Amino acid sequence: MAFDPILAIRFSAFAVGMMAQSNQLSKSDVDELLAKASAHLDADDQFLQAIAGFALLYQANRFDATYLASIGADLVRAVQLEMLPTAPDAHRVDIHG
């Protein structure tokens, strides 16, 4: 199986979200995730925006364990949404609005 940078970013984001929830997160973990995501995802990608938003909130609230758990859960949900398959007929307005 070939290396897939997008899959690696998903796993890294999941790990960062879980570390945030358990108050085991370091600034270098967040910086590394943001660097990987910025290098491989488009600027308008919603997943990149979720990661960047997490990084921004982490910087402002990194010593508040309760808040970290909350934003960590949000990042894990973003990973879960990223993993959902796209419907093959997603372009059909008559079905999906």
C-alpha positions in Angstrom: 0.0 0.0 0.0 1.4 3.4 -1.0 1.7 6.2 1.5 -1.3 8.4 1.5 -0.7 11.8 3.1 -4.4 12.6 3.5 -4.9 9.4 5.5 -1.8 10.3 7.6 -3.3 13.7 8.4 -6.6 12.1 9.4 -4.8 9.7 11.8 -2.7 12.6 13.2 -5.7 14.8 13.7 -7.5 11.9 15.5 -4.5 11.4 17.7 -4.2 15.1 18.5 -7.9 15.3 19.3 -7.6 12.3 21.7 -4.5 13.7 23.3 -6.4 17.0 23.9 -9.2 15.2 25.5 -6.8 13.4 27.9 -4.7 16.6 28.6 -1.6 15.0 27.1 -1.2 17.4 24.1 2.0 19.5 23.4 2.4 22.5 21.2 4.7 20.6 18.9 2.0 18.0 18.3 -0.4 20.8 17.2 2.3 22.6 15.1 3.2 19.3 13.3 -0.4 18.5 12.5 -1.0 22.0 11.2 2.2 21.9 9.1 1.2 18.6 7.5 -2.3 19.7 6.8 -1.2 23.0 5.3 1.2 21.2 3.0 -1.2 18.7 1.7 -4.7 20.2 1.8 -6.2 23.0 -0.2 -6.7 26.3 1.6 -10.5 26.1 1.2 -10.7 22.5 2.5 -13.1 22.3 5.4 -10.9 19.7 7.2 -7.9 22.1 7.0 -10.1 24.9 8.4 -11.2 22.6 11.3 -7.5 21.8 12.0 -6.5 25.5 11.8 -9.4 26.5 14.0 -8.4 23.9 16.6 -4.7 25.1 16.5 -5.9 28.7 17.1 -8.1 27.7 20.0 -5.4 25.6 21.4 -2.9 28.5 21.4 -5.4 30.7 23.3 -6.6 28.1 25.8 -3.8 25.5 26.1 -3.8 25.5 29.9 -7.5 25.0 30.3 -8.0 21.2 30.5 -11.8 21.3 30.3 -11.7 23.5 27.2 -9.0 21.3 25.6 -11.2 18.3 26.1 -14.1 20.2 24.4 -12.1 21.3 21.3 -10.4 17.9 21.2 -13.8 16.3 20.9 -14.7 18.8 18.1 -11.5 17.8 16.2 -12.4 14.1 16.5 -15.8 14.8 15.1 -14.2 16.7 12.2 -12.1 13.6 11.5 -15.3 11.4 11.6 -17.0 13.8 9.2 -14.0 13.7 6.9 -14.2 9.9 6.8 -17.8 9.8 5.6 -18.0 8.7 2.0 -19.4 11.2 -0.6 -22.6 10.0 -2.1 -22.2 9.2 -5.8 -25.2 11.3 -6.6 -24.2 14.3 -4.4 -24.3 16.6 -7.4 -28.0 15.9 -7.9 -30.1 18.9 -6.7 -33.4 17.0 -7.0 -32.2 14.5 -4.3 -29.9 16.5 -2.0 -31.3 20.0 -2.5 
